[in-house]
Amino acid sequence: MAFEAPTKDKPVQGRVLVVDDEEHARKTVRMTLEKVGYEVVEADDGGKAITILNAGDNPLMVDLIICDIRMPQVSGMEAIAYFRSQYPSIPVVVLTAYPDTGQAVSLLKQGVVDYVTKPVESEILTDVVANAMKHRAELTR
């Protein structure tokens, strides 16, 4: 699929915050999502993601958060708990290299909309993001 930059006829699909301590993982997700029209903001740990969301007088508005679990400083588990309590209308997708069924079940019960393992194929990632965006649209009606 060729990259098509957003235009007035084809606007940005939404803004996604990608939280992962692995630069390569963030870059791969960003490139995949930008190709299909999403704007991507990156943070390399949970603390930085929280700072980005709360910066300035007007919090950064994002439509979706994709978050790793194992990260230094503020872990994904801590960040996700914060996101769910402070921004309950923003869907959260977990993207992890260390799948854990018990953890997945617990996170899904806490409101995470999907739990995906790395490396993730581009098509699966774009499908997961599209489904999460539909979920957000249903919540905000």
N, C-alpha and C positions, 0 to 999 in steps of 0.2 A: 504494500500500500504506500503510495507516495505521500510525502508530507504536504498538507494543505494548511497554510497559515490562516488563522481566523480572519474573517472579513466582516463587513456589515451584513452580507448575505449569509455568512456562515460564522456566527459568533462563537466565542469560547464556550466549550461544553460545561465548564465549571472549574473551580480552583481546588486543588488537592494539596494537602500538606503531607509530605513524605518524611517520616522520622525513622532514621536508621543510622547507626554508627559506621556502617560500611559505605565508603564513598562510591565504590563500584555498584553496589546495590541501589543506592539513591540515583545514580546516573542512569542506570538501566531502566528503572521505573520512570524517571523523568522523561527520558527519550521516548519510551514506549507511549506514555500518556500524551506527551506533546504532539506526537505524530497524529493522534486522533482528535486533537483539538482542546485538550485540557491545559490549563495554566498550572504549573507546579511550583510549590514553595518547599524548600528543604531545610531540615534540622538534623544535626548529627547526634542528638540525645534528647531525652524527654524534657529536661530542664530548658534547653534551648527552644524546643517546640512550644512550651508553655510561655516562655518569654516572647516569642514571635507572635503568638496568639493575643497576648495581652499588651503589646507595645503601644505606647502613645495613648491619646484620649479615646481613640476609636479602635476597638479590638479588630484584628485581622479577621475578615470573614472568609471562611473556607467552607466548601461543600462536602468535603470528605477528608478524613485523616487515615493514612496508611502508616501503621506503626510496628516496628520490630519489638521484640520482647527483651532480648539480652543486649543491654547497652550500659556503658559506664555512666557515672553521675546519677541521673534519675532514670531508673529502669523503665521499660515499656509497661510493666504492670502498674507502676506508680503513675506514670503519665496517663495511661488509659483510665485509671480510676479518676484522675483529675478531669480528663476530657469528658467522661460520662457524667460527672457531677456538675461541672461548670458549663458544659456545652452539650446538653443531652439531645439536641436536635441534629447534631453533626454525627453522621455515621462513622464508625471506626472499623477498619479492616486490619487484622493482624497479618503480617508477613514475616515469617520466621524460618530460620534454618534448622531450628531444634524443635520439631513437632512433639507435642505432649498431649495425648488424648484427654487426660484429666484437666489440664490447663485449658484446652480448647473448649471443653464442655463448660467449665467455670466462666470463661470469658464470654461465651455465647449467652449464658444465663444472665450476665451482667449487661448485655445489650450490644456486644460487638456483633456486627452484621455478617462477618465472614472471617475465616481463619485459613490462610494459604501458606504453603511451604515454599521456601526458596530451593533452587532457582525456579521461578515461575515463568511459564511460557507467555509470550506477549498476548496471544489470543485469550488465554485464561485471565490474565490480569485485566485486560480491557473489558471482558465480560463481567468480572467481579466488580470493577469500578462502575460500569453502567448499571448493574443491579443495585449497588449501594446508592447511586444517584436516584434511582427510582424509589428506593426506600425513603430517602430524604424528602423527595417530592410528596410522598404519601403522608409523611409526618407533618409537613408544613401546610397541608391543605386545611 
